[in-house]
Amino acid sequence: MKQIIFLFIFLCGSTFSFSQEKLSYVNDYVKLDTVLFFPEESGSDFQAVYCLWKNTLVFTNYNIYLKTDTIKVYFYDLQNHESYYKYLYYPGLYSWMEENFSISFYFIAYNTSYICLGLFNQVLVFKKENNEFIFDKRIKVEKTISYGSFLDDKTLFIYSLKNKQQPPVSLLTYDIESGKRLKEINPTFQHPLFSYFQPNHLIDVKNGEILFSHRRDYASIIFNHKLDSINHIEAHHLDWIRMKDKSIDRINRNYPKEEAMSIIEEVEKHLPSIHQQVWTYFINENKVACIYLSPYEKNETPVSKMDIWERSEGKFVLKKEGIIDFLGIRSYNDTIDKHSFGLSFLSGHQYLFTDNQIIVFRKYASDINPIGLSMSDYREQHKNYFLKKNPILSIYIYSHNF
């Protein structure tokens, strides 16, 4: 497969006086290896939903405007770089989606024998028969679905987070063969106001374990496939500044939970003066990436920082601290292929970590090959592409040494 290097950097006018001798950057740990283009899949409307089962990346970018009851699902083998697709058929899907305000799928889950698609408060289950996936059942979930993943061959995990439901957070497991719920727990979510904010990634699954994280504090809990708490991560290396209880109480008193935009506006006033944990990922079963935002001055660009935690003698210990994701290519006229670059976590793309790769889904992309181009030339071609063509769905595969 032809390898391509692509770059998207979001830089604002503010500058930072960091000492490069003392600080490390995401650039130092990642390198873009492969870009996959999907020109026939428009990226302008909905986010792709994706999952990884062993070495197989599975995703769909179902678009209601195609007015179809057929769902095209892609499969990509990360080891041999082979790809193929299958069609799933669910009668009445288009009209159902249209009636429910054109909302796309919330998750896709795959485990060789089943594909599940989460939508509103139910899961569509397709079972593999004669190398095709045939609709098998609907699982009714008495919660609003936020995320889902297989924990093993038979157990489906569902995560629910919604301010207006009580309790607001639910972790649930289901037997995929019978469709019956196995267990539900309701961990405390420290800051439900922040559930309105996107993008965030505070739940992750790998090798049958669940990483559940907070945003107000730098803290995470790890559950096993039985939803028992088996480990935790809690940071003590930062002088962490959290949003005050009285500020949260005041916002709760003044605004009903239905008034999301008013709540967002009020909470945003506090963001420059507090820390926020916004992304947490399993890198592998023994390594976790925690990404957070530090307080920042007015008119400055928030800088995301990454810590790497590793399981040692049964406990997670901090291995790498404060890796900065900001600079990208250091010179405007530098050619793109001379440097690796940051992942731009602030840009809100979707990420999936493996032991040695980072997979990034970008729905607003062009098919411009940037190898050998200066940044100015690339930006010009990128801009011209969108004057004539629609954005496409693209997948960028990085290698990393975190």
C-alpha positions in Angstrom: 0.0 0.0 0.0 1.3 3.4 -0.9 2.2 5.3 2.2 1.1 8.9 2.6 1.8 11.6 5.1 -0.9 14.0 6.0 -1.0 17.0 8.3 -3.8 19.0 10.0 -2.6 21.6 12.4 -4.7 24.1 14.2 -2.6 27.1 15.4 -3.8 30.3 16.9 -2.1 33.6 17.2 -0.9 33.2 20.7 2.7 32.1 21.4 4.3 30.0 24.1 7.8 30.3 25.5 8.4 26.7 26.3 12.0 25.4 26.8 12.4 22.5 24.4 15.3 21.1 26.4 13.0 20.4 29.4 9.8 19.5 27.7 8.7 16.8 25.3 6.1 16.9 22.6 3.8 14.4 21.0 5.9 14.9 17.9 8.7 13.1 19.6 6.7 9.9 19.9 4.5 9.5 16.8 5.0 9.1 13.1 2.3 9.0 10.5 2.7 5.8 8.4 -0.5 5.3 6.4 -3.5 7.2 5.2 -6.7 5.5 3.9 -9.0 7.4 1.7 -12.7 6.7 1.3 -13.9 9.2 -1.4 -17.3 7.5 -1.8 -18.0 8.0 1.9 -19.0 11.7 2.5 -17.5 13.0 5.7 -19.6 16.2 5.9 -22.5 14.9 8.0 -21.9 12.2 10.6 -19.0 10.9 12.5 -17.9 7.3 11.7 -18.4 4.8 14.4 -15.6 2.2 14.8 -14.2 -0.5 16.9 -11.2 -2.8 17.0 -11.4 -6.6 17.6 -8.0 -8.2 17.7 -6.3 -6.9 14.5 -9.4 -6.0 12.6 -10.6 -2.4 12.4 -14.4 -2.2 11.8 -16.3 1.0 11.0 -19.2 2.5 9.2 -20.1 6.0 8.1 -23.8 5.4 7.6 -25.4 8.6 6.1 -29.2 9.0 6.4 -29.2 11.2 3.3 -28.5 8.2 1.2 -32.1 7.2 2.0 -31.3 3.5 2.4 -32.0 0.7 4.9 -28.6 -0.9 4.0 -25.5 -0.2 6.1 -22.1 -0.5 4.6 -19.5 -1.8 7.1 -15.8 -1.8 6.4 -13.2 -4.2 7.7 -9.5 -3.5 7.6 -6.7 -5.8 8.8 -4.0 -3.8 10.5 -1.4 -6.5 10.0 -1.8 -7.5 6.4 -3.4 -4.2 5.2 -6.3 -6.0 3.5 -9.7 -4.4 3.5 -13.2 -5.5 2.5 -16.8 -4.6 3.3 -20.1 -6.2 4.1 -23.7 -4.9 3.9 -26.1 -5.1 6.8 -29.8 -4.8 6.1 -32.4 -3.6 8.6 -35.9 -2.9 7.1 -37.3 0.5 7.9 -34.0 1.9 9.2 -34.1 5.0 7.0 -37.6 6.1 8.0 -36.8 5.3 11.7 -33.7 7.5 11.6 -35.5 10.3 9.8 -38.3 10.3 12.4 -35.7 10.5 15.2 -34.0 13.7 13.9 -31.4 12.1 11.7 -29.2 11.0 14.5 -26.4 8.6 13.5 -25.3 5.5 15.2 -23.7 5.8 18.7 -21.4 2.9 18.4 -20.5 -0.2 16.5 -19.2 -3.4 18.2 -17.7 -6.5 16.6 -16.5 -9.9 17.8 -16.2 -12.1 14.7 -19.6 -13.7 15.3 -21.7 -10.6 15.8 -21.9 -6.9 14.8 -23.9 -4.6 17.0 -25.1 -1.0 16.3 -26.2 1.2 19.1 -29.0 3.7 18.5 -30.9 5.8 21.0 -31.9 3.2 23.6 -31.6 0.0 21.7 -29.0 -2.2 20.0 -29.4 -3.8 16.6 -27.7 -7.2 16.6 -26.5 -8.9 13.4 -25.3 -12.5 13.5 -22.8 -14.0 11.1 -24.3 -16.8 9.0 -22.6 -18.2 5.9 -20.0 -15.4 5.9 -22.8 -12.7 5.9 -24.3 -10.7 8.8 -28.0 -11.2 9.2 -30.3 -9.2 11.5 -30.8 -11.3 14.7 -32.5 -9.3 17.4 -33.0 -5.9 19.0 -31.8 -5.4 22.6 -33.8 -2.8 24.5 -31.7 -0.7 26.8 -33.6 1.2 29.5 -31.0 4.0 29.3 -29.7 6.5 26.8 -26.8 4.7 25.0 -23.6 6.7 24.8 -21.0 3.9 24.0 -20.8 0.2 23.5 -18.1 -2.5 23.0 -17.7 -6.3 23.3 -15.8 -7.4 26.4 -15.5 -11.0 25.2 -17.2 -13.3 22.7 -20.5 -13.3 24.5 -20.6 -10.1 26.6 -21.7 -6.7 25.3 -20.9 -3.6 27.4 -23.0 -0.5 27.3 -22.2 2.9 28.8 -24.9 5.5 29.4 -24.4 9.1 30.5 -27.2 11.6 30.5 -27.8 14.5 32.9 -31.6 14.1 32.9 -31.7 10.4 33.8 -31.3 9.1 37.3 -28.7 7.9 38.1 -26.9 9.8 35.3 -24.2 7.2 34.8 -24.8 3.5 34.1 -22.4 0.7 33.1 -24.3 -2.4 31.9 -23.5 -5.8 30.5 -25.6 -8.0 28.3 -25.4 -11.6 27.1 -25.3 -11.3 23.3 -26.9 -14.7 22.6 -30.0 -14.2 24.8 -30.1 -10.4 24.8 -30.6 -10.4 28.6 -29.0 -7.9 30.9 -26.4 -9.4 33.2 -25.4 -6.6 35.5 -25.7 -2.8 36.0 -23.7 -0.5 38.2 -23.9 3.3 38.7 -20.5 4.8 39.5 -20.5 8.4 40.6 -19.8 11.0 37.9 -18.2 13.9 39.6 -19.3 16.6 37.1 -22.4 15.9 35.1 -22.4 19.4 33.7 -19.3 18.5 31.7 -21.1 15.6 29.9 -22.5 18.3 27.5 -19.0 19.1 26.2 -17.7 17.4 23.1 -15.4 16.1 22.1 -14.4 14.0 25.1 -13.4 10.4 25.7 -13.8 9.3 29.2 -14.7 5.6 28.7 -12.6 3.0 26.9 -12.5 -0.8 26.6 -9.6 -3.2 25.9 -9.0 -6.9 26.6 -12.2 -7.2 28.7 -11.4 -4.2 31.0 -13.2 -0.9 31.2 -11.5 2.4 31.8 -13.9 4.9 33.4 -12.6 8.4 34.0 -13.7 11.7 35.5 -13.3 15.2 34.1 -13.4 17.4 37.1 -10.6 15.5 38.8 -7.7 13.5 37.3 -9.0 10.1 38.4 -9.9 6.9 36.6 -11.3 3.5 37.7 -10.7 0.2 35.9 -13.5 -2.4 36.0 -13.3 -6.1 34.8 -15.8 -7.9 32.6 -18.0 -8.5 35.7 -18.1 -4.8 36.4 -16.0 -5.2 39.6 -13.5 -2.4 40.3 -10.0 -3.9 40.0 -7.6 -0.9 39.7 -7.5 2.9 39.7 -5.4 5.9 38.5 -5.1 9.0 40.6 -2.7 11.8 40.0 -0.7 13.4 42.8 2.0 15.0 40.6 -0.1 18.1 39.7 -1.4 20.9 41.8 -4.8 20.2 40.3 -7.4 23.0 40.3 -11.0 21.8 40.1 -14.2 23.6 39.6 -15.6 24.7 43.0 -18.6 23.0 44.5 -20.4 26.4 45.1 -20.0 27.2 41.3 -21.6 23.9 40.3 -24.4 24.3 42.9 -25.1 27.8 41.6 -25.3 26.7 38.0 -27.6 23.8 39.0 -29.9 26.1 40.8 -30.1 28.7 38.1 -30.5 26.5 35.0 -32.6 23.4 34.4 -30.7 20.5 33.0 -32.6 20.9 29.7 -30.9 24.3 29.1 -27.7 22.8 27.7 -26.5 25.9 26.0 -26.9 28.1 29.0 -25.1 25.6 31.2 -22.3 25.4 28.6 -21.9 29.2 28.6 -21.7 29.4 32.3 -19.3 26.5 32.7 -17.0 27.9 29.9 -16.4 31.0 32.0 -14.6 28.8 34.5 -12.5 26.8 32.0 -9.4 29.1 31.8 -8.9 28.8 35.6 -9.3 25.1 36.1 -7.8 21.8 35.0 -9.8 19.3 32.9 -9.2 15.7 32.1 -10.7 15.3 28.7 -9.4 12.1 27.0 -8.3 8.8 28.5 -7.3 5.7 26.5 -6.0 2.2 27.0 -2.9 1.9 24.9 -2.7 -1.8 25.8 -3.9 -3.8 28.8 -1.0 -2.4 30.9 -0.6 1.1 29.7 -3.0 4.1 29.8 -2.8 7.6 28.2 -4.4 10.5 30.1 -4.8 13.8 28.3 -5.7 17.0 30.2 -6.0 20.7 29.8 -4.2 23.1 32.2 -5.5 26.6 33.2 -4.7 29.2 30.6 -4.7 33.0 30.3 -7.4 34.9 28.4 -6.8 35.0 24.6 -4.3 32.1 24.9 -4.7 28.7 23.2 -5.3 25.9 25.6 -2.5 23.3 25.5 -3.3 19.7 26.0 -0.8 17.5 27.8 -0.4 13.7 27.9 0.7 11.5 30.8 1.5 7.8 30.3 0.6 5.4 33.1 1.9 1.8 33.2 0.8 -1.2 35.3 3.7 -2.4 37.5 3.2 -5.0 40.2 -0.5 -4.7 39.9 -0.6 -0.9 40.3 -0.5 1.9 37.7 2.5 4.2 38.0 3.3 7.4 36.1 6.0 6.7 33.4 5.9 9.8 31.2 4.6 13.2 32.3 3.4 16.3 30.6 3.9 15.5 26.9 2.8 18.6 25.1 0.6 18.4 22.0 0.9 21.8 20.3 3.7 22.7 18.0 3.4 20.4 15.0 5.7 21.4 12.1 8.0 24.1 13.4 8.5 26.1 10.2 5.7 27.3 7.9 7.7 26.6 4.7 9.2 23.3 5.9 8.3 20.3 3.8 5.8 18.0 5.5 7.8 14.8 5.0 10.7 16.1 7.1 8.9 16.0 10.4 6.4 14.0 12.4 3.8 16.1 14.1 1.4 16.3 17.0 -2.0 14.6 17.0 -3.9 17.9 17.6 -6.1 16.5 20.4 -7.8 19.9 20.6 -9.2 19.5 17.1 -11.7 16.9 18.2 -10.9 13.9 16.0 -11.6 10.3 17.0 -8.8 8.2 18.2 -8.1 4.5 18.8 -4.9 3.3 20.4 -3.2 0.0 20.0 0.1 -1.2 21.5 2.1 0.5 18.7 -0.4 2.4 16.6 -2.8 5.3 16.9 -5.7 5.3 14.5 -7.4 8.7 13.8 -10.7 9.1 12.0 -11.1 12.4 10.1 -14.4 13.1 8.5 -13.5 16.5 6.9 -10.5 15.6 4.7 -9.2 15.8 1.2 -7.3 13.2 -0.9 -4.3 15.5 -1.4 -1.0 13.7 -1.1 1.2 16.0 0.9 4.6 14.2 0.6 7.2 16.7 -0.5 4.9 19.7 -0.3 5.6 22.8 1.8 3.0 23.7 4.3 2.0 26.7 2.2 1.6 24.6 -1.0 -0.3 21.9 0.9 -2.7 24.4 2.4 -3.4 25.9 -1.0 -4.1 22.6 -2.6 -6.2 21.5 0.3 -8.3 24.7 0.0 -8.7 24.3 -3.7 -9.9 20.7 -3.3 -12.9 21.9 -1.1 -13.9 24.5 -3.7 -14.7 21.7 -6.2 -15.3 18.5 -4.1 -17.0 17.3 -1.0 -15.0 16.3 2.0 -14.3 12.6 2.4 -13.8 10.2 5.3 -10.1 9.4 5.9 -8.2 7.2 8.4 -4.7 8.1 9.5 -2.6 5.4 11.0 0.4 6.5 13.2 3.1 4.4 14.8 4.0 5.4 18.3 6.5 4.6 21.0 4.6 5.7 24.1 
